[in-house]
Amino acid sequence: MKDMLQSPTRRQLLSMIGKTAGATAMYQAMTTLGFASESSFKQSMELSGAPAGASIIILGAGLAGLTAAYELRKAGYSVKVLEYQNRGGGRSWSVNGGESYTELGGETVTCDFEEGNYLNGGPWRLPSHHYAVMSYCKKFGVAMEPFIQDNSRAYLHRTNHFNGVPQRLGDVQSDVRGYVSELLSKAVNVGSLDRSVNTEDKEKLLEGLKGWGVLDKDYRYLRSHDTGIYRGFSVYPGGGLMPDAKPSKPIPLNSLLNSGMWADLSNFTIENHQPTMFQPVGGMGKIGDAFTRECRDMITLNAKVTKIEQDDTGVTVQYVDSNGGGNEAKTVRADWCICTIPLTILTQMDINVSAPMKQAMAAVPYDTSFKVGLEFKRRFWEEDEWIYGGVTYTDMPITQISYPSQNMFKDGTGVLLGGYGFGETSYKFNALTPQQRIDAALAYGKHIHPQYPKEFKAGTSVVWHRIPWTLGCYGIWSASSREQYYDTLCSIDNRIVLAGEHCSHIPAWQEGAILSGLDTANRLHKRAKAV
């Protein structure tokens, strides 16, 4: 208790604001104190004046590669893109009903969803301050709809607390806000903040805490009609002679602390989860489809790169048909090469770059991640529990359940993101067969939604360490590895330069990939004109 009554540090203050005031207040506070910044994208790139006859080969038709291809062709370059898969878009990928793919190890993953239902295997949401991806989506006609990240009707769940009964997110948020306000008011009243605030500020702070935390006249957070207005009622107001409203009972402070649920609240406060968020209508793959459509005549699909060789005048790339259409190697040569192949793959390939570049390539591991999509016969989360969008968090291995933000109130089937995790829990799901992943997600999820067994219809999954063209989800950087290797990884190595989310300060996000593609195109254009 003594530590809790000490004046908060700036970091502690940010944490407290984020966990109690919510996402918007947290973002504003971080911006004010200089901890957060928006995307650096300001306007479309207008490159021009490519050297006569200059050519560029781009390896990989993900968003980084296609962004560079789109902009460099406008500048006048002859551009060719080689893509391992039978589609463009890379990790901007939706698994739709009727589709299937083969993962590392030979297992076939099928998707038997009804037409129109899908699982976003990679990215699934777009922050509104990721200006570059929003700009290209508008330019290419990708329709958007809101993505609901924060929904107070969703749940926080702990297996060994509250008898395993999930708690409404809004209830926990209200109670945390109330208890923190009560504790802070005590700190003010006993003089613990005298060095931080003057007498006038103390009065304003106490008055603000009383309203913000819904405290009584003695600055206590107790059940009252006012708390019911914020956290809800056990009996809701009615009409006529219906029973009078009864406010719901707050969760005791010690129970909240012991459950560790406070930690989950931070999922709604990090900058990239700030409202308003969006998603493409029809799935995240629509973005990859749009980029592919704009660049289709430059792309060779089913092209597995086997060797990348550069000399003082250009780059020669060797590739074969990745679809099994013979082993005869083909070659393509260009003046320059932009390589967006994930480092997990690139470090296993024959490529003659400098020793520092090879060290940088090998210094970036990739995180692992899994997703399980579950289709149900009806949208019971809406019909039974009044949950429309949002995310439930749990300490079970599935980690979270996300409710669809599209097709609300629709009769018939709907798809939940029935599990999505990283790290240790992801390795466990990686070790399961496709069917076992579905079975596991159903077995865990029924503890939150008992309707699972009766309503389940079909399932599918993506485990990124078993996806042959990435062998991982996204590049992981630490402060020390960035300081030592990042500039080298992004530098132009004679005639070759790398791009992708791993070559950005926004790894794992499509914005990072696009910004990397833009920056790489710009720097390579300057280099080519200077030669």
C-alpha positions in Angstrom: 0.0 0.0 0.0 2.9 2.4 0.8 4.2 2.1 -2.8 0.7 2.6 -4.2 0.4 6.0 -2.4 3.7 7.4 -3.7 3.6 10.0 -6.5 3.4 8.1 -9.8 6.2 8.3 -12.3 5.4 9.4 -15.8 5.3 5.8 -17.1 3.1 4.8 -14.1 0.8 7.7 -14.8 0.4 6.6 -18.5 -0.3 3.1 -17.4 -2.9 4.2 -14.9 -4.6 6.5 -17.5 -4.6 3.7 -20.1 -6.1 1.1 -17.8 -8.8 3.4 -16.4 -9.6 6.3 -18.7 -9.5 4.1 -21.9 -7.9 4.2 -25.3 -8.5 7.8 -26.3 -7.2 9.3 -23.1 -4.2 7.0 -23.3 -3.3 8.0 -26.8 -3.7 11.7 -26.1 -1.5 11.5 -23.1 1.2 9.5 -25.0 1.1 12.1 -27.8 1.4 15.0 -25.3 4.4 13.4 -23.5 6.1 12.5 -26.8 5.8 8.7 -26.5 3.6 8.0 -29.6 3.6 9.1 -33.2 1.3 8.6 -36.1 2.3 7.1 -39.4 4.8 9.3 -41.3 2.9 9.0 -44.5 1.7 12.5 -45.7 1.0 12.3 -49.4 1.3 10.0 -52.4 4.8 9.7 -53.9 5.4 11.3 -57.3 8.6 9.8 -58.7 9.6 10.6 -62.2 12.6 10.7 -64.5 13.8 7.1 -64.5 17.0 6.6 -66.4 16.3 5.5 -69.9 15.8 1.7 -70.1 16.3 1.2 -66.4 14.9 -2.0 -65.1 14.0 -3.4 -61.6 13.1 -6.9 -60.5 11.0 -7.2 -57.3 10.9 -10.4 -55.4 7.6 -10.9 -53.6 4.1 -9.6 -54.4 3.2 -8.6 -50.9 2.2 -5.0 -50.1 5.8 -3.8 -49.8 6.8 -5.2 -53.2 3.6 -4.1 -55.0 3.8 -0.6 -53.5 7.3 -0.3 -54.9 6.3 -1.8 -58.2 3.3 0.5 -58.6 5.3 3.7 -57.8 8.5 2.8 -59.8 6.6 1.9 -62.9 4.9 5.3 -62.8 8.4 6.8 -62.6 9.3 5.1 -65.9 11.1 1.9 -64.9 10.6 -1.5 -66.5 9.4 -3.5 -63.5 9.0 -7.3 -63.1 7.6 -9.0 -60.0 8.2 -12.6 -59.1 5.8 -14.2 -56.6 6.0 -17.6 -55.0 2.3 -18.1 -54.5 -0.6 -18.3 -57.0 -1.9 -14.9 -55.8 -0.6 -11.5 -54.8 -1.1 -9.7 -51.5 1.3 -11.8 -49.2 0.0 -11.8 -45.6 -2.9 -9.5 -46.6 -4.8 -12.7 -46.9 -8.4 -14.0 -46.2 -9.2 -17.7 -46.2 -12.6 -17.9 -47.8 -15.2 -20.7 -47.9 -14.3 -23.4 -50.5 -10.5 -22.6 -50.4 -7.7 -24.8 -49.1 -3.9 -24.6 -48.8 -1.0 -26.9 -47.9 1.1 -26.1 -44.9 4.6 -27.2 -44.0 4.5 -31.0 -43.3 2.0 -31.7 -46.1 -1.2 -31.2 -44.2 -4.1 -29.7 -46.2 -6.0 -27.0 -44.5 -9.6 -26.6 -45.8 -12.2 -23.9 -45.3 -15.7 -25.2 -45.5 -17.4 -22.0 -44.5 -20.5 -20.8 -46.3 -20.0 -18.4 -49.2 -19.2 -14.9 -47.9 -17.7 -16.1 -44.6 -13.9 -16.0 -44.1 -11.0 -16.0 -41.7 -8.4 -13.2 -42.0 -5.3 -15.4 -41.7 -2.9 -12.4 -41.3 -3.9 -8.8 -40.6 -7.5 -8.3 -39.5 -7.8 -4.6 -38.5 -6.6 -1.2 -39.7 -6.0 1.8 -37.4 -7.3 5.0 -38.9 -4.0 6.7 -38.4 -2.2 4.3 -40.7 -2.5 6.8 -43.5 -0.6 5.0 -46.2 -2.7 1.9 -46.3 -5.9 4.0 -46.1 -4.7 6.2 -48.9 -4.0 3.3 -51.2 -7.3 1.6 -50.3 -9.1 4.8 -51.2 -7.1 5.1 -54.5 -7.8 1.5 -55.4 -11.5 1.5 -54.4 -11.3 -0.9 -51.4 -14.5 -0.4 -49.5 -14.1 -0.1 -45.7 -16.3 -0.7 -42.7 -15.8 -0.1 -39.0 -13.9 -2.7 -37.0 -15.0 -2.8 -33.3 -12.1 -3.4 -31.1 -13.5 -2.3 -27.7 -16.9 -3.6 -26.7 -17.9 -3.4 -23.0 -20.2 -6.3 -23.5 -17.4 -8.7 -24.4 -15.7 -10.6 -21.7 -12.5 -11.0 -19.6 -12.0 -14.5 -18.4 -9.8 -16.3 -15.9 -10.0 -20.0 -15.5 -9.3 -20.1 -11.8 -11.2 -17.0 -10.7 -14.9 -16.2 -10.3 -15.6 -19.9 -10.6 -14.6 -19.7 -14.2 -17.4 -17.3 -15.0 -16.4 -14.7 -17.6 -16.8 -11.1 -16.5 -18.1 -8.3 -18.7 -15.3 -6.1 -19.9 -17.2 -3.0 -19.1 -17.8 -4.1 -15.5 -14.1 -4.6 -15.0 -13.2 -1.3 -16.6 -15.7 0.6 -14.4 -14.5 -1.1 -11.3 -10.8 -0.5 -12.0 -11.6 3.1 -12.7 -13.6 3.4 -9.5 -10.9 1.7 -7.3 -8.1 3.6 -8.8 -10.0 6.9 -8.2 -10.6 5.9 -4.6 -7.0 5.1 -4.0 -5.8 8.2 -5.7 -8.2 10.4 -3.7 -6.8 8.9 -0.5 -3.3 9.7 -1.6 -4.4 13.3 -2.2 -6.2 13.6 1.1 -3.2 12.3 3.2 -0.8 14.7 1.4 1.1 12.1 -0.6 0.9 14.3 -3.7 1.8 17.6 -2.1 5.0 17.8 -4.1 3.2 17.2 -7.4 0.0 19.3 -7.0 -0.8 22.5 -5.2 -3.8 23.1 -3.0 -6.0 24.4 -5.8 -5.0 21.5 -8.1 -5.8 19.1 -5.2 -9.3 20.4 -5.0 -9.9 20.1 -8.7 -8.3 16.6 -8.8 -10.6 15.4 -5.9 -13.6 16.8 -7.6 -12.6 15.2 -10.9 -11.9 11.9 -9.3 -15.3 11.9 -7.6 -17.1 12.2 -11.0 -14.7 10.1 -13.0 -14.6 7.2 -10.6 -18.2 7.5 -9.5 -17.2 7.9 -5.8 -19.6 8.8 -3.0 -19.3 11.9 -0.8 -16.5 10.2 1.2 -14.6 9.3 -1.9 -15.5 5.6 -1.8 -16.3 3.4 -4.7 -19.5 1.5 -3.5 -22.6 0.1 -5.3 -25.1 2.9 -6.0 -27.6 4.0 -8.6 -24.7 6.1 -10.0 -22.4 3.2 -10.4 -25.2 1.3 -12.1 -25.4 4.0 -14.8 -21.7 3.1 -15.7 -21.3 -0.6 -15.0 -24.9 -1.6 -15.6 -27.8 -3.0 -13.4 -28.7 -6.4 -12.1 -32.3 -5.4 -12.7 -32.6 -2.8 -15.5 -35.0 0.1 -15.4 -38.4 -0.8 -16.8 -41.9 0.7 -17.3 -45.2 0.7 -15.5 -45.2 -1.6 -12.5 -42.1 -3.5 -13.6 -39.5 -4.0 -10.8 -37.4 -1.0 -9.8 -33.8 -0.9 -11.1 -31.1 -2.4 -9.0 -27.4 -1.5 -9.6 -25.0 -4.3 -10.2 -22.5 -5.2 -7.6 -18.9 -4.2 -8.2 -16.2 -6.9 -8.2 -14.2 -6.7 -5.0 -10.8 -5.0 -5.4 -8.9 -8.0 -4.1 -10.6 -10.3 -6.5 -9.7 -8.0 -9.4 -6.1 -7.8 -8.3 -5.8 -11.6 -7.8 -7.4 -12.4 -11.2 -4.8 -10.3 -13.1 -7.6 -9.0 -15.4 -6.1 -5.5 -15.2 -3.4 -6.7 -17.6 -5.9 -7.4 -20.3 -7.2 -3.8 -20.2 -4.0 -2.6 -21.8 -5.0 -4.5 -25.0 -7.5 -1.6 -25.6 -5.0 1.2 -24.9 -2.0 0.6 -27.1 -1.7 3.1 -29.9 -2.4 0.8 -32.9 -5.7 -0.4 -31.3 -7.1 3.2 -31.0 -10.6 3.8 -32.4 -11.7 4.4 -35.0 -10.5 1.1 -36.6 -11.6 -0.3 -40.0 -11.6 -3.5 -42.0 -12.1 -4.0 -45.8 -15.6 -5.2 -46.7 -15.3 -8.9 -47.6 -12.0 -9.5 -45.8 -8.5 -8.2 -45.5 -7.5 -10.0 -48.7 -9.4 -7.4 -50.6 -6.4 -5.1 -50.1 -4.0 -7.6 -51.5 -6.5 -8.2 -54.4 -6.6 -4.5 -55.2 -2.8 -4.1 -55.2 -2.5 -7.2 -57.4 -5.1 -5.9 -59.8 -3.2 -2.6 -60.2 0.1 -4.4 -60.8 -1.1 -7.7 -62.4 0.7 -7.3 -65.8 4.1 -7.0 -63.9 3.6 -10.1 -61.8 4.8 -13.7 -62.5 3.0 -16.0 -60.2 4.1 -19.4 -59.0 7.7 -18.3 -59.3 10.0 -19.8 -56.6 13.2 -17.9 -56.4 16.3 -20.1 -56.0 19.2 -17.9 -56.5 19.9 -14.1 -56.4 23.3 -13.0 -57.9 24.5 -9.5 -58.3 27.5 -7.9 -60.0 28.5 -4.3 -60.6 26.0 -3.8 -63.4 22.9 -5.6 -62.3 21.1 -8.6 -60.7 20.3 -12.0 -62.0 17.5 -14.0 -60.4 16.9 -17.7 -60.9 13.5 -19.2 -60.3 11.5 -22.3 -60.9 7.7 -23.1 -61.1 6.6 -23.4 -57.5 3.4 -25.1 -58.7 5.4 -28.2 -59.6 5.4 -27.5 -63.4 8.9 -28.9 -63.9 12.3 -28.1 -62.4 13.7 -26.2 -65.3 15.2 -23.0 -64.0 14.4 -19.6 -65.6 16.4 -16.4 -65.2 15.6 -12.8 -65.3 18.0 -9.9 -65.1 17.5 -6.3 -64.2 19.6 -3.3 -63.2 18.3 -3.3 -59.6 16.5 -5.7 -57.3 14.1 -5.0 -54.4 13.8 -8.2 -52.3 10.7 -8.5 -50.0 11.1 -12.2 -49.3 10.7 -12.9 -45.5 14.1 -13.2 -43.8 13.2 -16.7 -42.6 13.2 -17.8 -46.2 15.9 -15.4 -47.6 18.6 -16.6 -45.1 18.3 -20.1 -46.6 18.7 -18.9 -50.1 21.8 -18.5 -52.4 22.3 -14.7 -52.4 25.6 -12.8 -52.8 25.3 -9.8 -50.5 27.9 -8.3 -48.2 28.9 -10.0 -44.9 27.3 -7.2 -42.9 24.0 -7.6 -44.8 24.0 -11.3 -44.2 24.6 -10.8 -40.5 21.7 -8.3 -40.4 19.4 -10.7 -42.3 20.2 -13.5 -39.8 19.7 -11.2 -36.7 15.9 -10.9 -37.1 13.9 -13.8 -35.8 10.2 -14.1 -36.7 7.4 -14.4 -34.1 5.0 -17.3 -34.3 1.2 -16.9 -34.3 -1.9 -18.9 -34.8 -5.5 -18.2 -35.7 -8.6 -20.5 -35.6 -11.8 -19.5 -37.3 -15.0 -21.1 -36.2 -18.3 -20.9 -38.1 -21.5 -21.4 -36.2 -25.1 -22.1 -37.4 -26.3 -18.8 -35.8 -24.9 -15.7 -34.3 -25.6 -16.7 -30.7 -23.2 -14.1 -29.3 -25.6 -11.4 -30.6 -28.9 -13.2 -30.1 -28.1 -14.6 -26.6 -25.5 -12.3 -25.1 -26.0 -9.0 -27.0 -22.3 -8.9 -28.1 -21.8 -6.9 -31.3 -18.1 -6.9 -32.3 -15.3 -6.5 -29.8 -12.8 -8.9 -28.3 -12.9 -11.3 -25.3 -9.6 -12.1 -23.5 -8.9 -15.3 -21.5 -6.0 -17.0 -19.8 -6.8 -20.2 -21.7 -4.5 -21.1 -24.6 -6.9 -19.6 -27.2 -6.0 -16.2 -25.7 -8.9 -14.3 -27.3 -12.2 -14.5 -29.1 -13.1 -11.8 -31.6 -16.7 -11.2 -32.7 -17.4 -10.2 -36.3 -18.0 -6.5 -36.9 -19.7 -7.2 -40.2 -23.2 -8.6 -41.1 -24.7 -7.8 -37.7 -28.3 -8.9 -37.1 -27.9 -11.3 -40.0 -29.9 -14.5 -39.8 -27.9 -17.7 -40.2 -24.2 -18.5 -39.9 -21.4 -16.3 -38.6 -17.7 -16.7 -38.0 -15.8 -16.1 -34.7 -12.1 -15.7 -34.5 -12.1 -18.6 -32.0 -8.4 -18.3 -31.0 -5.5 -16.0 -31.7 -2.2 -16.1 -29.9 1.6 -15.7 -30.0 4.5 -17.3 -28.2 4.2 -20.4 -26.1 0.6 -21.0 -26.8 1.2 -20.6 -30.5 3.9 -23.3 -30.5 1.4 -25.6 -28.9 -1.2 -25.0 -31.7 1.6 -25.3 -34.3 2.1 -28.9 -33.1 -1.5 -29.9 -33.7 -3.1 -31.1 -36.9 -5.7 -28.8 -38.5 -8.6 -30.7 -37.1 -7.0 -30.8 -33.6 -6.7 -27.0 -33.6 -10.4 -26.7 -34.3 -11.2 -29.3 -31.6 -9.0 -27.4 -29.1 -10.6 -24.0 -29.8 -14.0 -25.5 -29.3 -13.0 -27.3 -26.1 -11.6 -24.1 -24.6 -14.2 -21.7 -26.0 -17.2 -23.5 -24.6 -16.1 -22.4 -21.1 -16.9 -18.8 -22.2 -19.8 -19.6 -24.6 -21.6 -22.9 -23.7 -23.4 -22.7 -27.1 -20.3 -23.9 -28.9 -21.0 -27.7 -29.1 -24.6 -27.2 -30.3 -24.0 -24.4 -32.7 -20.7 -25.3 -34.3 -20.7 -25.8 -38.1 -17.1 -25.7 -39.5 -13.6 -24.5 -38.8 -10.3 -23.6 -40.3 -6.9 -22.3 -39.1 -3.6 -20.7 -39.9 -0.4 -21.4 -38.0 2.3 -19.1 -39.3 5.4 -21.1 -38.6 4.0 -23.8 -40.9 3.2 -21.5 -43.8 5.9 -22.4 -46.3 6.3 -18.9 -47.8 7.0 -17.1 -44.5 7.9 -19.7 -41.8 6.7 -17.1 -39.2 4.4 -14.2 -38.7 6.5 -11.1 -38.6 10.1 -9.9 -37.8 11.0 -9.3 -34.2 13.2 -6.4 -33.2 14.7 -5.5 -29.9 16.2 -2.1 -29.1 19.7 -3.5 -29.3 19.2 -5.4 -32.5 17.7 -2.3 -34.2 20.7 -0.3 -33.1 23.1 -2.8 -34.4 21.5 -4.2 -37.6 18.5 -2.1 -38.7 20.3 0.5 -40.8 22.4 -2.2 -42.5 19.3 -4.3 -43.3 17.6 -1.4 -45.0 20.7 -0.1 -46.9 21.2 -0.6 -50.6 23.8 -3.4 -50.9 25.4 -2.7 -54.3 22.4 -3.5 -56.5 20.0 -5.1 -54.0 17.8 -3.5 -51.4 15.4 -5.2 -49.0 11.8 -4.1 -48.1 8.9 -5.4 -46.1 7.4 -5.0 -42.6 10.7 -6.3 -41.2 12.4 -3.2 -42.7 10.1 -0.8 -40.8 9.5 0.6 -37.4 5.9 -0.7 -37.6 6.5 -4.5 -37.9 3.5 -6.8 -38.2 1.3 -4.1 -39.7 0.5 -3.5 -43.3 1.4 0.2 -42.8 5.0 -0.8 -42.1 5.2 -2.9 -45.3 3.8 -0.1 -47.4 6.0 2.6 -45.9 9.0 0.3 -46.4 8.1 -0.1 -50.0 7.7 3.6 -50.5 11.0 4.5 -48.8 12.9 1.8 -50.7 11.5 2.9 -54.0 12.4 6.5 -53.3 16.0 5.7 -52.2 16.6 3.2 -55.1 15.3 5.8 -57.6 17.8 8.4 -56.3 20.6 5.8 -56.5 19.7 4.8 -60.0 19.6 8.4 -61.2 23.0 9.0 -59.6 24.8 6.1 -61.3 
